[in-house]
Amino acid sequence: MLFKKEVERIIRRYEELNGHPATYTHDMIRSKGEITTLSELVTSSKHHKGFKVLLDNHQLDNTFEALVVRFESQFKPDIVAAAQFRLAEDFPARKKINLNQNYLYILRYFIWALP
């Protein structure tokens, strides 16, 4: 029960910051449930919009990724690892260098492309 309340709290926080309902996420949860929805979102190749909005507002502790880590016993180990990676990947770079999302991706591309 606490897990579901936390999912709802995170969605509300995203909606407050974004200014509109998280319709896609609500639909996913209704059709797939919380565990499957969060698993799919944290392992997708692209960052979901909620993650980006919360990251830009310095609220990574309110992301689904942070929730997966907090409730790791409810998720498969690879899902928890993906959530941990995403949190570790973005937080230090964004905190130290206050760049918008496009510049951050360009910067990462050039760093990865170095020999």
Buried (B, 14 or more C-beta within 10 A) or exposed (E): EEBEEBBEEBBEBBBEBBEEEBEEBBEBBEEEEBBEBBBBBBBEEEBBBBBBBBBEBEBBBBBBBBBBBBBBEBBEEEBBBBBBEBBEEBBEBBEEEEEEEEEBEEEEEEEEEEE
